[in-house]
Amino acid sequence: MPNPKPVIRRSREVLGGTPVFAGTRVPVQTLLDYLQAGQSLTEFLEDFPTVSRQQAIAVLEHAKKTLLADARAAR
């Protein structure tokens, strides 16, 4: 099974290494800031059309898995 395409990219040449959605210059942090402020995923996607819904959901799923794994490890 081939490796899935990465959805997050870090490069010193793009925003000094800030994690961004692959193929864009949109920081992943921007999505989290939108959600924290009570804005919807749809609003984020409307404001940043270079990010696909699939990319945004993949990032949120990755964050969920990481948080749950960290919580399990802390037990």
N, C-alpha and C positions, 0 to 999 in steps of 0.2 A: 504494500500500500504506500503510495507516494506521500511525502510530507506535505501537510497543508501549507498553503501560502501564509507567511507571517502577517499578522494584522497590526503589529506594533513594530516600529523601527526606531533605532537610535543611531545617530551619526553626528560626529562633531560638525560636519558641514551643514547640517539642518538644525537650526535653532540651538546650536551649541551642545548637541547631544540630548536635548529634551526628548523624552519618548513621544512620538507622534504616530498617528494612524498611517500605516504604510501607504506610500504613494501620494501623501499629502504633506502639508506643513501645519496641520491642525494638531495641537498637543492633546494627548489623551486626558490630561488634567482638565481641559476645557469641558469635556463631557461630564466628568465628575462634578465640576463646579456648577454646571447647568442643573444636574440632578439635585445637588445639595441645596440649590436656590429654589427648588420646587418646580423647575421647568421640566417639560416632558422630553422624552427622547425625540418625538416628532418635531418639537421646536428646535432642538439641537440640530437635527438633520436638515431642517429648512434653512437654518442659519449657516450651516457648513455643508453645502451640497457635494463637496468632494469626498465626503465620508459616506460610505454606504451603510444601510441599515444592518447588513450582515456583519460589517466590520465593527460597528458599535456594539452589537449584541455579542459578538465574539470577545470583545474586550471586557464587557461586563461579566460574561461567563468565566473568563480567565480570572478576573478579580474575585469572583465568588468562590471558585475552586481554591485559589490561593488562601483566601481568608478562612475557609472551612478547614483546609489542611493545617494551617497555623493554629487554629483553635483546637484541633484534635491533638496536635503535637504538644500543646501546652498543658494537656491534662495530666 
